[in-house]
Amino acid sequence: MPVESDISQVVRVVNVAGGRFAPGHLGELTQIVPFEMVDAVLAKTGTVQQRVRDLPSRVVVYLLLSAVLFAECGYRQVWDRMTAALDGLPVPAPTPAALAAARRRIGAAPLRALFDLLRGPAAGPATKGVWWRGRLVTAIDGTTMCCPDTPANLVVYRKGGGHHGGTGYPMIRLLALVACGTRGLLATTFGTTGRGETGYATDLVPAMRAPMIVLADRNFAAADLLAQIADRGADLLVRVKTGRRLPVCARCADGSWLSRIGPLEVRVIRAEITITTPGGQRTEVYQLVTTVTDPDCPATELVRLYHERWEIETAYCELKQTIGDGRVLRARTPAGLEQEIYALLVAYQALRITIADATLTAPDVDPDRGSFTIALNTARDQLIKAAGVIAETTVDLLGGIGRQVLEHLLPDRRCRTSPRVVKRAISNYAPHTASGRLRGPSHKATISIDVLVHPDP
C-alpha cells in the first residue's frame, strides 16, 4: 500500500557564469554591475589575469564588492556567502592568503573605473523630488573615515585630533558631490586630512555643470571656489557667515539684494529661521548667497531649498553607518584603502541605482522614500542565494530588491528636528552631553522664515 511522504523537495535553478568564474557575482546587483562591464574595466586597466586561475580577476572584483555588503565578515567568510548557493559546482576554496594576494594583484584601478561608469544622479528628467525649476539639486560636503592604525597607513594618513585626545585611528577625508533627490554620487575625491575640504572641493568642480544648482555650507564660501563653480555653468546656493559684509548693489522686492563676491555677482538672502517644537523654540539667522538672481524665484523658496543640503549627510550616514556599521575600514595599506573605498562607492551607487529604478515604476513615489536598509539587506539575501545574477530577456526595473523597497516604503517626509548629540562614543563612560545620551529624540516641528532687509545700502 503506497504511503504519502511528508517530505517535499525544492529544486531551484541558479544561473551564474561557468567554470572558475561561477563565484563571481553580486546576486541581483550583478545586473547593475554586469560581467561585461567588469571585463571591460579589467581590460582597460590592464588587470585581466594572465592565465585562468582559481581566482580570476573578474571574480576578485565581485569579492571586493560583496565584502562591502558584509562589512562584519572577513574575506574568507564573504567568499563562503558568494558560493553558498553553488552546490554541485566545482568552486575553489581559497585560503585567506590567496584572497589577499588576488586583491593585491588587481589593485584599485578597475574599481575606480567601475565607479566612473556608475556615478551619476540615478534619476531621469521626470523623477520626483530631484529637480528644482529645471535644475538638478546637488550638494557638496565632506566627511572622514577611520582606517587601521598600521605603520603603512600612518605614513600617509594621520590620526584625528579632538578634545579627548583624538580618535586613535588614522583618518581619511572624503568629499562628494551628491544628487539630493536620489543621494546618488556624481563625483568623489578622498585623501589625507592634511588637505582641507575647500582644497578637495576643487577636484569636484569639473563634475558641476548646467542645469544644476550646488548647495554647500559655510566652509565652501571661498570666493575662488564660488567663481570656479559659476564658470562651469552651475548655479550655487551657499551659506556664508552672518557677519560677512556683503554690500548692497541693488535691492530686490522680496528683501534680498544683489552684491558681489570677487568677480561674481550674487544675490544675498538674510533670513531669520524659527523652529518650534513641543520642547521649545529656537531662532537663528542664516545668510545665503546664490547665483539665481531671477526675481520670479522668491527668497523664501531658496531658503527652503537650502534645507535639501542635509540629504548629503544622510548619504554619508548610509555609507558609514548603514553599510559599515561605524566600523574602521579593513585595509592595512594605503593601496588597499584606495581599493576598498572605491569598492564601497561602487556598491553604494549600485544600491542607489536599484532604488531609483524601482521608484521609476511608481512615478508618484519620491526616491527618498525608498529604504536604503531594505535594499541593502535584500541585496545581501540575493547574493547568498545567487538570485537574479543573469538578467532575463525582458528588462525588469523592479526585481526582488525593488519589490521589497516598494513594499516597505518610508513615510512621506515630515518636518522633524533632532538635537545635536554625540554620534559615536569614544569611551565606555557616559558622554559629557546635556542629555547624557548618544542619540537624541526627534520632535515634530514647525518652521517659519522671515527674510530680513539689509538695514543700510
Order of alpha helices (4+ residues) and beta strands (2+ residues): alpha-alpha-alpha-alpha-alpha-beta-beta-alpha-beta-beta-alpha-beta-alpha-beta-beta-beta-beta-beta-alpha-alpha-alpha-alpha-alpha-beta-beta-beta
